[in-house]
C-alpha cells in the first residue's frame, strides 16, 4: 500500500486509523493495490462491492487484503 501511495507523491501515514480520504486513496488506487497483491502472491483476489464499501481507513484496507489472502 505504501508503494501505491508513494507513486502518487503521497506518504502512507503511520496511523492505520487514518481515513482514506485524508490521503486521497481512491478506488483506482485500491484496484492497483489488489493487482500488486495478486502479482506478488500468484493468486487471484475475489471480493465483492459490499465488502469494499466498508473500507474507510488504512487499517481497513490492510485487514481486508489480509482476510482475502487467508481465504
Beta strands, then each sheet from edge to edge (+ up, - down):
end
